[in-house]
Amino acid sequence: MGSFSVWNANVTINHPWNGSINLGGQNILNTQYPYDDTAGYDNGINGTLYSLQGPSWYVGFDQKI
């Protein structure tokens, strides 16, 4: 099994009213995970090690009071 890279990104914007907004994604380039036909996993991908859902995106807000 060869090596592979997964790209994640996160941006945090701090605001003057003591709050912040987080924007980001995981596996943003939709990297295909290593194929492993020896263990009998679904579609040859080990779901205990790798996410099977592909890219995921998130938004978060934090306000300090």
N, C-alpha and C positions, 0 to 999 in steps of 0.2 A: 504494500500500500504506500503510495507516494505522499508527499507533503501537499498541503493546500492552505490557503489563506481565506479568512472571512473578514469583510470590512464592516465595522460598526461606526456610527457617527453620533455625536451628541453636541448640541449647542445650548448654552445657558445664557439668558439675557437677564441682567440685573437691572431693576428699576429703582428710581430714587425714592419711591414710597415703601421701601423695605420689602420688596417682593421680587420674585424671579419666575421666568418661564423657561421650561426645558423642552427642547424638540430633539428628536433623534430617531434612529433606526438601527436594527440589527440585521446583519447579512444583507446590506443595502444593494449589493451587486448580484444577489440571487445566486451565490456560489453553490455548485452541486457538490455534495459531500462525497467522501470516498465510498466507492462501491465495495461491499464485502459479501461475496456469495458463499463464504464458508460457514457462516453462523446461522443461516436461515432466517434472517431478519426481513421485515416487510420491504419489498422493492430493493433488497440488498443494502439498506442503510440501517445502521445501528441507532435506533431511536433513543436508547439510553445515553448515548454520547452526543448525538446531534439532533437539532430541532428539525422535524419533518415538514414544518409549515412554510418554509421559505422566508422571505423578508418580513419583518414586522416593524411597525412604526409606533411611536408614542409621543404624547404631549403631556406635560406636567406643569402645575402651577404651585408656587410656594409663597405664602404670605406670613411674615413674622409680625406678631402683635405684641 
